[in-house]
Structures are given as C-alpha cells and as structure tokens.
Amino acid sequence: MMLQPPTLVDVLNARNRISAHLPRTPLRRYAGLDQLVGAEVWVKHENLMPTGAFKVRGGINLMSRLDGQTRAAGVATASTGNHGQSIAYAARLFGVPATVFVPEGANPVKVEAMHDLGAEVVFAGRKFDEARRECERFAAERGRRYIHSGDEPDLIAGVATHTLELLEDQPTVEVIVVPIGGGSGAAGACIVARAVSPRIRVIGVQSAQASAAHDSWEAGAAVERANTTVAEGLSTGTAFALPQRILRTLLSDFLLVDDGDLLRATRLMIEKTRTLVEPAGAAALAAALSPALRPHLESRRVALLCTGANISPAQLAAVLASS
C-alpha cells in the first residue's frame, strides 16, 4: 500500500500531541547573518531541542500513536544519530523498548546520547544504508515495529511542526532554506509552507558528497549515489520514497554544497548565533551563502532551519581549523 503524505491537518494534530512534551524553539534574527547573506535572516533554532535536533518532534508524534501491543513488542530503527536519538527519547517517554542500528564510526556524541536514553545501540556496516538493511532484518526476525527514518507519515507530520511555529512567529518570511538528508524535514516544511502561502519558496540543500536525494529529485526517479559526507545528518546513499514524492511536487529548488562549505558555515553559525551547531545544521547557511542562491535572496526575508547541534569534539576541531 502506498503511503499517503500528511496534510496540514495532520501537522496541527501532531502539534497537539507533542506540545506537552517539547518546548517551542526560538526564531531569532542576527545582524551578522543579515550582513553575510544580504537579506533579513531568521534562524529557527531546532538545535535547542532536548535531543539537540529537530527529529524528536517526529519521534514523539509517531510513538504516541502506536497501540499497546506494538509498544510492548518494541521498535527498531536505523540512524546516523539524530533520528535514532528521537526514537530513543520518544521510546523512553512512552515506555517502549527500542533498538537503534548505527553505522560503524557513528558520531560518538549521538551514540552516547542514545545509550543514555535507554536504547540498545547496534553497530552494523560502514554506512547508513548497510545499518538500515541489518535493522530491517532484525525487526522482521524479532517482531519489532520497524521505523523508517523517512518513509513514515507520522514522522513527517511531527517534524513539520517546526515550520508551523516558524510561520506563526514570522508570517512574512518569503524563503525557507532547509537541509536534506532523507528529506523528512524538508517535506514537512513544504507541506506547511504551501498550505499557508503558495508564494513561500522552500529550498533544499544537501552535501555534494552525498547527493542521492538531490539527484533523485532532479531525475524524477530514485537513484543511488556515493556517500562520503562528513555531515552525518545529511548522510544517505539512497532516496526515500515518501519524502521524494512530496518534494517533487512542492519543493521550489534544491542545491548541493561541498563539505568544505558546510564546515565553514558551521563555524559562522557558531560564531554569529552563539549556539552549538553541527555541519548538517549549518547546511541552510551554506546554501544561503553560495553563489547559486545568495543573489536571489538579496533584501528578502529568509528563514534558515538550523536542524541540529550534535557535533563531536573531532568535528568541532575540524570546523575550527577550517578557513
């Protein structure tokens, strides 16, 4: 059965479910970013969520809707880190056993956080897609509810609440720039923005070193690509079906940026916002500063989704060393 994209009504219902468990994140404007981009720049600080990333919105929305039998059997998912944290956080909240498969060499900050939240963490394969395949086998064998990191309408409806909050706080925003790995966050942003005003442009950005979602969107069909990015929040070698269907219909544009630009943007975000930001969380700024996009943002009201703060010490050292 083909999954149906969530609607604005689903997002509003998701907001009601998660509001008792999560704070509303701030939307802030910084003079330094205005000057860098040449626009009125607002930052939606999803990096200030309890898990340090936006995906916990989706985890809580999905977990809250599972029936008692499913909760008792437990859940399993695969993640490079932030999605796994969201499932671990929500599972602890609702008393659900959770197992998260991660690739070897996963961000140790995120792995430790999943452990601390009570999830079982299993290392499998060198890349996310290898961990995902192992997780799918595990879930089938153990009778667990497998939670895909993108092909889940309840996850997309949950994370879309970030854009609902953003447009409530600043309804005159003209452009929203959002990082894309699997695409759930961007798909959610598109659903809300298009429902509020068709004039709002939603622009996605992904690492050129892991371009599967971008290339699939551009081709109109799923493709696989090499995945070597340093930004694990953008790290996938395959496109996710449900987010892609939404993005092909609603996304205004999709850019690629190099990892070097992500590291430089991370340093700038930390400096200008005085908050901790991981490379995936700085991708929107990297896009806004790129020659392909910056000229089109001049003098406009722009919102950047800062999606995560979970940077490892090694990544932070690389960021500080970047010029």
Secondary structure, 3 states (H helix, E strand, C coil): CCCCCCCHHHHHHHHHHHCCCCCCCCEEECHHHHHHHCCEEEEEEHHHCCCCECCHHHHHHHHHCCCHHHHHHCEEEECCCHHHHHHHHHHHHHCCCEEEEECCCCCHHHHHHHHHCCCEEEECCCCHHHHHHHHHHHHHHHCCEEECCCCCHHHHHHHCHHHHHHHHHCCCCCEEEEECCCCHHHHHHHHHHHHHCCCCEEEEEEECCCCHHHHHHHHCCCCECCCCCCCHHHCCCECCHHHHHHHHHHCCEEEEECHHHHHHHHHHHHHHHCCCCCCHHHHHHHHHCCCCCHHHHCCCEEEEEECECCCCHHHHHHHHHCC
